[in-house]
Amino acid sequence: MKSCTSLLCSVWLVIGIITLFCFPKLVTASDVFYDDFSVIDSYHWNIDLTPSLGNVVNIIDGSYLSLSSPRGTTFPYVHLKNVSFPDNDYKIALRYKISGFYDFGSGIFFSDKLIPYGITREFIPSDSIFHIWPVGTSSVWINTFVCEHSSVSCSDSQFLHIDSNAINTWNLLEISYHDSVYSLYLNGQNIFVSKPSTLRISNIWFGNPQTTFTKVLRPNVNIDYLRISNESNNYLIPTIIIPGLGASWDMGAILSGTDGNNWTVPSFVKEYDGLISSFINTKDPNDTDRNLYIFPYDWRKPLSVLAERLKVYIDTNISTGEKVNLVGHSMGGLVARAYTQTYGTSKINKIITVGSPNKGVTEAYGVWEGATIWNDVWWAKMALELTTHFGANVGESNVQTVQRLVPSLRDLLPVYDFIKKDALVIPWSTLSQKNLYLGTLNQNVSQINSLTTAIYSKDIETDKIVKVIAPSEEDLALQRWVDGKPISDPFETADGDGTITEDSAKGTFSNILRGSGWHGELVTKNDNIQKIFGVLGLDQTKIISGNNDGRKNALVVVLRSPGKLEVCNIEVTKCNDQLGLYFPDYKLFMLPGYDNEELMIRVFEDGNKGTYKLHIGNIGDTSDWNIFDGNIVSNDQHDYYIVKSNGKNLSIQSSPANKEQCKKDRWKVMYDYFGFRNQGECVSYVERNERASSRFFWWI
């Protein structure tokens, strides 16, 4: 802890100049000025105080500036100097906390003039344009003396209370100035837009320059960082969106267990559509520069590998000397961290982790130790299930398959005490399966702390603790649940987004913003995208909200070897891509949101003959797979399967043998009177209609 006294203040200028060279600030390409207050920089800050009265200006834990005093007649006064504000299109971002008990105010002022230290008069409207000031015993007000855009009759210098926040809490205030209009954002939420104003901010100061005639107690003023940036250039800074686990697909790689070279975010993963459209919407239509990138990746790989691949991607796509924003959702935030904490921040402007498991996620335990997917959107479950189902080796348990094919899951395990056995917490350090990689990252976030903002939600009860019993001998033989087998009702919950707890999403970062809603909604809801844009200094009026896919279950049908695949509803009015998602190149059909409806599957010849395997899976929190062997021996062969579900397990009936059985089992039946087909053949509605249209066939 450092403090400024009368003797020390006389040498701060020399120390400050040395500091500028020895400890350069993390300034981005668009920054006019940035200070994270890891040291006191006397070149840019003037400090007035009365040390004999106990006034103190401190740097707390190398992290933030703190102004305080005991009960007395003066208070520290710190104001910015040697910084010129842009004429237009700039943003001021300030993270602050007013704390402690008081009976007289101290705060933060944004003004067009500098108040001299030691004044005895009360503040007047012309002293500030905006200011932050405590009111009452628990509230901090944000006030202004410029006119609100909706005011009918107003002139600058009239007082207006804009918004409030609680005392003793950290808050982020952003003041954007464009075409003589001020816009204010509190914790990412727009709270004020002014009429065009002639008032121009040219000074920022903290504390209180006023001397009182009696002793008073004032609150502490704490500043985490101050950034002044050219907002007009923010939309030119490239941004890379890094999606979450399972959002990137290379169908061939997933089905074959190979690395693949065509990873993309497919059209059926819609969570990022609104966010992507919002970024595109900020660009000048005449600007052909590409400033938005999507980094799809092989989420099966460990974070260390993904960090290296992101490095290659950035080096390939981002010009030398240019900085980039990284916006990572869920696991994507950890990929961003792994890159920056491994390869440095020289190419990074800002990092935003959105609902990222910065301290791990409980759901990873179910998959890693039990091959059980507890809670996720359908496409993430499907990606994992296809990977492990088709990638399993003979004699290998499900857990062994998962751990061999998807080692990234170990990097997502919680790094806190999250298992209870017999009501006692099992220390994380004693677990057999530990997340050492994320634990190491969390030990040193200082290099990215000032650049990183963690967005979280606390709206949903979220699994945090797993209650377990000892694994059985069978479990241990299969290397399953080695650190404890979950009981029937295994979870203790905490506030979060339904997937990631609030505490995990916040991590150990100083800059945090509260979002709202479920895990997927953190990148789809308007107010959440608004917070992302607020951090990046982008125009929040350009936001386009997205759609969160809340479906958890899906049915999948995959045909291996010869034949063609058709999946229809039982009425055969919708088939394949009219019914769900159909990928003919892979003979794969998926039905998101499968709700136990009865379906019909047809396998028919495609010019090739031979044996085939039909894989049918009901994918949910648990998965039920059925595999059928068939043999295509004739050119006109059609094999049929009816799929039913009881809500958990599938019941599948293969082609019936004769016409009467067809009728009994509710198949659509065609009888060929003209001898072109075997009598009593069972066919689909589609084929029946095709034949009937030729007028050679009759419907029975």
Secondary structure, 3 states (H helix, E strand, C coil): CEECCHHHHCCHHHHHHHHHHHCCCCCCCCEEEEECCCCCCCCCEEEECCHHHCCEEEEECCCEEEEECCCECCCCEEEECCCCCCCCCEEEEEEEEEECCCCCCCEEEEECCCCCCCECCCCCHHHCCEEEEEECCCEEEEEECCCECCCCCCCCCCCEEEEEEECCCCEEEEEEEECCEEEEEECCEEEEEECCCCCCCCEEEEECCECCCCCECCCEEEEEEEEEEEHHHHHHCCEEEECCCCCCECHHHHHHCCCCCCCECCCCCCCCHHHHHHHHHHCCCCCCCCCEEECCCCCCCCHHHHHHHHHHHHHHHCCCCCCEEEEEECHHHHHHHHHHHHHCCCCEEEEEEECCCCCCCCHHHHHHHHCCCCCCCHHHHHHHHHHHHHHCCCCCCHHHHHHHHCHHHHHHCCCCCCEEECCEEECHHHCCCCCHHHHHHHCCCHHHHCCEEEEECCCEEEEEEEEEECCCHHHHHCCCCCCCEEEEEEEEEEEEECCCEHHHHHCCCCEEEECCCCCHHHHCCHHHHHHHHHHHCCCHHHCCCCCCCCCCCEEEEEEECCCEEEEEECCCCCEHHHCCEEEHHHCEEEEECCCCCCEEEEEECCCCCEEEEEEEEEECCCEEEEEEEEEECCCCCEEEEEEEECCCCEEEEECCCCHHHHHHCCCCEEECCCCCCCCCCECCHHHHHHHHHCCCCEEC
